[in-house]
Amino acid sequence: MSLYDEVYGQVRLSGLTRPLGPYLRWLRVRQLSVEDRNILLFTVDTALQGLMMGGVFSFISVFVVRLGASKLMTSLLTSLPAIVLALCSIPAGQFVQRRRNLVRLTNTIRIFHRGSILLVALLPFFLDKGLIEVIVVVWAAKSVASALLEASWMAVVAEVIPPARRPSVNGARWAILSLVTAGAVAVFGYVLDRMPFPLSYQVVFLASFVGGVSGMFFYGQMQIPDNAPPEGDAAKRMSPGRRLRAYLRTLNVPAFVRYEVTTTVLRIGLNLPTALYTIYWIRHLDASDLWIGWQATAGKLALIVGYFVWGRIVSRKGHHLPLLICTVGVGLYPVLTSLVTAQTWLPLVAITWGFFIAGIDLSVFDTLLAVCPAERRPTFFSVNTLLSSLTIFLAPMLGSLLADWIDIRPVFWIAGGTQVVAALLFWRLKIAVD
């Protein structure tokens, strides 16, 4: 069955044949290869996720701060999911490694992941006292599904997008995601400024849920080869100690080890001030939801430009030089944020973040796929998730402790300096040298 036949069948059942007719005819004329079809479906799914990125993921920390959350609770909103993700990542990778149909597995896991967003949207109807704590717990529990998603989704990406096409396809896909996210953030920021609290946030979170669920239809249509689970059960007969040593031996890939060492420093710099940005915007700059939305929109628009600019550079020059420049460049964001004294400057500063983080996204993601052995990708992805999650757990809490000790602004400068150290390590250890 062709892509046209599948889509037409769904549209006919929904009664939208007439308004969508021109697009369906175009689709029928242009019959796609399996590879191009997968990429198209994957891109549509990515675009719909922009409603989640521009909604619940952009505003949930703002929501809990407006509910009265302390610095500790705000940092736990980031840190607790990270530690749950870290604890679950290795078992998740082993579980995914044994599954055959990774597309179906990913969508099944997404049911629980998206369900947590719906639950957060509905909680204010039922809770008043203890609402902040329950939201933090639900957001942390979501990470069990996130651990499984990380391993299965990245394994699917590796099959869907051939290595030669990754810089251009990922650049275009993430640019589309950023465009949808930018539009969603702008609209949602306007909604939050016009509707009563907390109903405004509930509406935004429900829209995020709808977007996340809608993408599952397109994602489920992709076709990739079945995953090949490990043969035999020799490992099951090993003692726990021998099993651990055998597991660690499989990870003894020098390129992967160097990658994890350097990216850990990068992640520390990125996540040290994560919990402090919202607090700084609201309590130091008295920023409104509208201006917080505008700064997110500006960052996403800069992200779109960055994906196209750095994507072209990566295609011509490789990943190493963009990684060095963008690591230092993104370190400017916390430094410039510390110098801001009014909310009107936030969109301009966000442009710095968007433009340079795009180059990091392209280079770090492609480099991870390159350093992981193809036959054991889910296992290596789970280790990467473990290490990144531990960093995301510890860094925001460390940032909050430092802020209580030396104030918020110096922490922003420390984060910027850490990015310079990360760039030096990328250069010294020759990470992403093609």
C-alpha positions as CSV (number, residue, x, y, z in Angstrom):
1,M,0.0,0.0,0.0
2,S,1.4,3.4,-1.0
3,L,1.7,6.4,1.3
4,Y,-1.1,8.1,-0.7
5,D,-3.5,5.1,-0.1
6,E,-2.8,5.1,3.7
7,V,-3.2,8.8,4.1
8,Y,-6.3,9.0,1.8
9,G,-8.0,6.3,3.8
10,Q,-7.5,8.2,7.0
11,V,-8.6,11.5,5.5
12,R,-11.7,9.9,3.8
13,L,-12.8,8.6,7.2
14,S,-12.4,12.0,8.8
15,G,-14.5,13.8,6.1
16,L,-11.6,16.1,5.0
17,T,-11.2,14.8,1.4
18,R,-12.4,18.0,-0.3
19,P,-10.1,20.6,1.5
20,L,-7.1,18.3,1.5
21,G,-7.6,17.0,-2.1
22,P,-4.8,19.1,-3.8
23,Y,-2.3,17.8,-1.3
24,L,-3.4,14.2,-1.6
25,R,-3.1,14.5,-5.4
26,W,0.4,15.8,-5.1
27,L,1.2,12.9,-2.8
28,R,-0.1,10.4,-5.3
29,V,2.0,11.8,-8.2
30,R,5.1,11.8,-6.1
31,Q,5.6,8.2,-5.0
32,L,8.4,8.1,-2.5
33,S,11.0,5.5,-1.8
34,V,10.9,3.8,1.6
35,E,13.8,5.9,2.8
36,D,12.2,9.2,1.7
37,R,8.9,8.1,3.0
38,N,10.3,7.3,6.4
39,I,12.1,10.7,6.5
40,L,8.9,12.5,5.6
41,L,6.8,10.7,8.2
42,F,9.6,11.2,10.8
43,T,9.7,14.9,10.0
44,V,5.9,15.3,10.4
45,D,6.1,13.6,13.8
46,T,9.0,15.9,14.8
47,A,7.0,19.0,13.7
48,L,4.0,18.0,15.9
49,Q,6.3,17.6,18.9
50,G,6.9,21.3,18.6
51,L,3.6,21.8,20.4
52,M,5.0,19.9,23.4
53,M,8.4,21.7,23.2
54,G,6.7,25.1,22.9
55,G,4.1,24.2,25.6
56,V,4.6,22.0,28.6
57,F,8.4,21.7,28.2
58,S,8.9,25.5,27.9
59,F,6.4,26.6,30.6
60,I,6.3,23.9,33.3
61,S,9.1,25.4,35.3
62,V,7.4,28.9,35.0
63,F,4.2,27.2,36.2
64,V,5.7,25.8,39.4
65,V,7.5,29.1,40.1
66,R,4.2,31.0,39.8
67,L,2.7,28.4,42.1
68,G,5.3,29.5,44.7
69,A,8.0,26.8,44.2
70,S,11.3,27.4,46.0
71,K,14.7,27.2,44.3
72,L,15.0,23.6,45.6
73,M,11.7,22.5,44.2
74,T,12.4,24.3,40.9
75,S,15.7,22.5,40.6
76,L,14.1,19.2,41.6
77,L,11.8,19.6,38.6
78,T,14.9,19.1,36.5
79,S,17.0,17.0,38.7
80,L,14.6,14.3,39.9
81,P,13.6,13.3,36.3
82,A,17.3,13.1,35.5
83,I,18.2,10.7,38.3
84,V,15.2,8.5,37.5
85,L,16.4,8.5,33.9
86,A,19.9,7.6,35.0
87,L,18.7,4.7,37.2
88,C,16.5,3.3,34.4
89,S,18.7,3.9,31.4
90,I,20.9,0.7,31.6
91,P,17.9,-1.7,32.1
92,A,16.0,0.2,29.5
93,G,18.8,-0.2,26.9
94,Q,19.0,-3.9,27.6
95,F,15.2,-4.2,27.3
96,V,15.1,-2.3,24.0
97,Q,18.1,-4.4,22.7
98,R,15.9,-7.5,23.0
99,R,12.9,-6.1,21.1
100,R,12.4,-6.5,17.4
101,N,9.9,-3.9,16.3
102,L,11.3,-0.7,17.6
103,V,8.8,1.6,15.9
104,R,5.9,-0.1,17.6
105,L,7.8,-0.2,20.9
106,T,8.5,3.5,20.8
107,N,4.8,4.4,20.2
108,T,3.7,2.0,23.0
109,I,6.0,3.8,25.4
110,R,4.8,7.2,24.2
111,I,1.3,6.4,25.5
112,F,2.7,6.5,29.0
113,H,5.0,9.5,28.3
114,R,2.2,11.6,26.8
115,G,-0.2,10.5,29.5
116,S,2.0,12.2,32.2
117,I,1.5,15.5,30.3
118,L,-2.3,15.0,30.4
119,L,-2.1,14.2,34.1
120,V,-0.2,17.4,34.9
121,A,-2.8,19.4,32.9
122,L,-5.6,17.9,34.9
123,L,-4.1,18.0,38.4
124,P,-5.1,21.6,39.3
125,F,-8.7,20.5,39.0
126,F,-8.3,18.1,41.8
127,L,-5.4,19.4,44.0
128,D,-4.6,22.7,45.8
129,K,-2.4,21.8,48.7
130,G,0.7,19.9,47.7
131,L,0.2,20.6,44.0
132,I,3.8,21.6,43.4
133,E,5.1,18.4,45.0
134,V,2.8,16.1,43.1
135,I,3.7,17.8,39.8
136,V,7.4,17.2,40.6
137,V,6.7,13.6,41.3
138,V,4.7,13.0,38.2
139,W,7.4,14.7,36.1
140,A,10.0,12.5,37.7
141,A,7.9,9.3,37.1
142,K,7.6,10.2,33.4
143,S,11.3,9.6,33.1
144,V,10.8,5.8,33.3
145,A,9.1,6.1,29.9
146,S,11.7,8.6,28.8
147,A,14.6,6.1,29.5
148,L,12.9,3.5,27.2
149,L,12.1,6.2,24.6
150,E,15.7,7.4,24.5
151,A,17.1,4.0,23.6
152,S,14.4,3.0,21.2
153,W,14.0,6.3,19.5
154,M,17.7,6.8,18.8
155,A,18.0,3.3,17.4
156,V,15.1,4.1,15.1
157,V,16.8,7.4,14.0
158,A,19.9,5.5,13.1
159,E,17.9,3.3,10.8
160,V,15.7,5.9,9.3
161,I,18.4,8.5,8.3
162,P,21.4,7.2,6.4
163,P,24.8,8.6,7.7
164,A,25.4,10.6,4.5
165,R,22.1,12.4,4.9
166,R,22.1,13.1,8.6
167,P,23.5,16.7,8.6
168,S,21.0,17.9,6.0
169,V,18.0,15.9,7.1
170,N,18.5,16.6,10.8
171,G,19.2,20.2,10.2
172,A,16.0,20.6,8.2
173,R,14.0,18.5,10.6
174,W,15.2,20.4,13.7
175,A,14.6,23.7,11.9
176,I,11.0,22.7,11.3
177,L,10.7,21.7,14.9
178,S,12.1,25.0,16.0
179,L,9.7,26.9,13.7
180,V,6.7,25.1,15.1
181,T,8.1,25.5,18.7
182,A,8.7,29.2,18.1
183,G,5.1,29.7,16.9
184,A,3.7,27.6,19.7
185,V,5.7,29.5,22.4
186,A,4.5,32.9,21.0
187,V,0.8,31.8,20.9
188,F,1.0,30.1,24.2
189,G,2.7,33.0,25.8
190,Y,-0.2,35.2,24.6
191,V,-2.7,32.8,26.0
192,L,-1.0,32.6,29.3
193,D,-1.0,36.4,29.5
194,R,-4.8,36.7,28.7
195,M,-6.4,33.8,30.5
196,P,-6.8,33.3,34.3
197,F,-4.2,31.3,36.3
198,P,-3.9,28.3,36.5
199,L,-6.5,27.6,33.7
200,S,-4.2,29.2,31.1
201,Y,-1.4,26.7,31.9
202,Q,-3.9,23.8,31.8
203,V,-5.0,24.8,28.3
204,V,-1.4,25.0,27.1
205,F,-0.5,21.7,28.6
206,L,-3.6,20.0,27.0
207,A,-2.6,21.4,23.6
208,S,0.9,19.9,24.2
209,F,-0.7,16.6,24.9
210,V,-2.7,16.7,21.7
211,G,0.3,17.5,19.6
212,G,2.4,14.7,21.1
213,V,-0.3,12.1,20.6
214,S,-1.0,13.3,17.0
215,G,2.6,12.6,16.0
216,M,2.3,9.0,17.0
217,F,0.1,8.2,14.0
218,F,2.8,9.3,11.5
219,Y,5.7,7.8,13.5
220,G,3.8,4.4,13.5
221,Q,3.8,4.3,9.7
222,M,7.6,4.2,9.3
223,Q,9.2,0.9,8.1
224,I,12.6,-0.2,9.3
225,P,14.3,-3.6,9.5
226,D,13.6,-5.6,12.7
227,N,16.1,-5.2,15.4
228,A,18.4,-8.2,15.9
229,P,18.3,-9.2,19.6
230,P,21.5,-10.8,21.1
231,E,21.6,-14.6,20.6
232,G,21.9,-17.1,23.3
233,D,21.5,-16.9,27.1
234,A,25.0,-17.3,28.3
235,A,24.9,-13.9,30.0
236,K,21.9,-15.0,32.1
237,R,23.9,-17.9,33.6
238,M,26.7,-15.6,34.7
239,S,27.1,-14.3,38.2
240,P,26.2,-10.6,38.7
241,G,29.9,-9.7,39.0
242,R,30.9,-11.5,35.8
243,R,27.9,-10.1,34.0
244,L,28.9,-6.5,35.0
245,R,32.5,-7.0,33.9
246,A,31.3,-8.5,30.6
247,Y,29.0,-5.5,30.1
248,L,31.8,-3.0,30.8
249,R,34.1,-4.8,28.4
250,T,31.6,-4.3,25.6
251,L,31.8,-0.5,26.3
252,N,35.6,-0.4,25.9
253,V,35.4,1.7,22.7
254,P,38.0,4.5,23.0
255,A,36.1,6.9,20.7
256,F,33.0,6.5,22.8
257,V,34.9,7.0,26.1
258,R,36.5,10.2,24.8
259,Y,33.1,11.4,23.6
260,E,31.5,10.9,27.0
261,V,34.3,12.6,28.9
262,T,34.2,15.7,26.9
263,T,30.4,16.0,26.5
264,T,30.0,15.5,30.3
265,V,31.9,18.8,30.8
266,L,29.7,20.4,28.1
267,R,26.6,19.2,29.8
268,I,27.7,20.6,33.2
269,G,28.1,24.0,31.6
270,L,24.7,23.8,29.9
271,N,22.8,22.6,33.0
272,L,24.5,24.4,35.9
273,P,22.2,27.4,35.6
274,T,19.1,25.6,34.2
275,A,16.9,26.0,37.3
276,L,18.1,29.6,37.8
277,Y,17.0,31.1,34.5
278,T,13.2,31.1,35.3
279,I,13.9,32.4,38.9
280,Y,16.1,35.2,37.5
281,W,13.5,36.2,34.9
282,I,10.5,36.2,37.3
283,R,12.0,37.4,40.6
284,H,14.9,39.6,39.4
285,L,13.5,41.0,36.1
286,D,9.8,40.8,37.0
287,A,9.3,39.3,33.5
288,S,5.7,38.6,32.3
289,D,4.6,35.3,30.6
290,L,4.3,37.3,27.3
291,W,8.0,38.3,27.4
292,I,9.1,34.9,28.5
293,G,7.3,33.6,25.5
294,W,8.9,36.2,23.2
295,Q,12.4,35.2,24.4
296,A,11.7,31.6,23.8
297,T,10.3,32.4,20.3
298,A,13.4,34.5,19.5
299,G,15.6,31.6,20.6
300,K,13.8,29.1,18.4
301,L,13.9,31.4,15.4
302,A,17.7,31.8,15.9
303,L,17.8,28.0,16.2
304,I,16.2,27.6,12.7
305,V,18.9,29.9,11.2
306,G,21.6,28.1,13.1
307,Y,20.5,24.7,11.8
308,F,20.7,25.9,8.2
309,V,24.0,27.7,8.7
310,W,25.8,25.1,10.7
311,G,24.3,22.3,8.7
312,R,25.9,23.7,5.5
313,I,29.2,24.2,7.4
314,V,29.1,20.6,8.8
315,S,28.4,19.2,5.3
316,R,31.5,21.0,3.9
317,K,34.0,21.1,6.9
318,G,32.9,18.3,9.2
319,H,31.8,18.5,12.8
320,H,35.0,19.4,14.6
321,L,35.3,23.2,13.9
322,P,31.5,23.9,14.4
323,L,31.6,22.0,17.7
324,L,34.5,24.2,19.0
325,I,33.0,27.5,17.9
326,C,29.5,26.7,19.1
327,T,30.6,25.4,22.5
328,V,32.3,28.7,23.3
329,G,29.4,30.6,21.7
330,V,26.7,29.0,23.8
331,G,28.7,29.9,26.9
332,L,27.9,33.5,26.1
333,Y,24.3,33.0,26.8
334,P,24.5,32.7,30.7
335,V,27.1,35.5,30.7
336,L,24.9,37.8,28.8
337,T,21.8,36.8,30.8
338,S,23.6,38.0,34.0
339,L,24.0,41.4,32.4
340,V,20.3,41.8,31.6
341,T,18.5,44.3,33.8
342,A,15.1,44.4,32.0
343,Q,12.8,41.8,30.4
344,T,12.9,43.6,27.0
345,W,16.5,42.4,26.5
346,L,15.6,38.7,27.0
347,P,14.7,38.0,23.3
348,L,18.0,39.5,22.1
349,V,20.0,37.4,24.5
350,A,18.0,34.3,23.5
351,I,19.2,34.7,19.9
352,T,22.8,33.9,21.1
353,W,21.6,30.6,22.7
354,G,19.5,29.5,19.7
355,F,22.2,30.2,17.0
356,F,25.0,28.3,18.8
357,I,23.1,25.5,20.4
358,A,22.0,24.5,16.9
359,G,25.6,23.7,15.9
360,I,26.1,21.7,19.2
361,D,22.9,19.7,18.5
362,L,24.0,18.7,15.0
363,S,27.6,17.8,15.9
364,V,27.0,16.1,19.2
365,F,24.1,13.9,17.9
366,D,25.9,12.8,14.7
367,T,29.1,12.1,16.6
368,L,27.3,9.9,19.1
369,L,25.8,7.8,16.3
370,A,29.3,7.6,14.7
371,V,31.1,6.4,17.9
372,C,28.5,3.7,18.8
373,P,28.9,0.2,17.2
374,A,25.9,-0.4,15.0
375,E,25.1,-3.8,16.4
376,R,24.8,-2.6,20.0
377,R,23.4,0.9,19.6
378,P,20.6,0.7,22.2
379,T,23.2,-0.4,24.8
380,F,25.6,2.4,24.1
381,F,22.7,4.9,23.9
382,S,21.5,3.8,27.3
383,V,25.0,4.4,28.8
384,N,25.1,7.9,27.2
385,T,21.6,8.5,28.7
386,L,22.9,7.4,32.1
387,L,25.9,9.8,32.1
388,S,23.9,12.7,30.7
389,S,21.1,12.1,33.2
390,L,23.5,12.1,36.1
391,T,24.9,15.4,34.9
392,I,21.5,16.9,34.5
393,F,20.6,15.7,38.0
394,L,23.6,17.0,39.7
395,A,24.4,20.2,37.8
396,P,21.1,22.2,38.5
397,M,21.3,21.3,42.2
398,L,24.9,22.4,42.3
399,G,23.9,25.6,40.5
400,S,21.1,26.3,43.1
401,L,23.5,25.7,46.0
402,L,26.1,28.0,44.5
403,A,23.4,30.6,43.9
404,D,22.5,30.5,47.6
405,W,26.1,30.9,48.4
406,I,27.4,33.5,45.9
407,D,24.2,34.7,44.2
408,I,22.7,33.9,40.8
409,R,24.8,36.1,38.5
410,P,28.3,34.6,39.4
411,V,26.8,31.1,38.7
412,F,26.0,32.3,35.1
413,W,29.6,33.3,34.7
414,I,30.9,30.0,36.0
415,A,28.7,28.2,33.5
416,G,30.1,30.3,30.7
417,G,33.7,29.4,31.8
418,T,32.9,25.7,31.9
419,Q,31.9,25.9,28.2
420,V,35.4,27.3,27.4
421,V,36.9,24.3,29.2
422,A,34.7,21.9,27.2
423,A,35.8,23.5,24.0
424,L,39.5,23.0,24.9
425,L,38.8,19.3,25.7
426,F,37.0,18.9,22.3
427,W,40.1,20.3,20.6
428,R,42.7,18.4,22.7
429,L,41.0,15.0,22.4
430,K,40.1,15.6,18.8
431,I,36.4,14.9,19.2
432,A,34.4,14.8,15.9
433,V,37.5,14.9,13.8
434,D,36.2,13.4,10.5
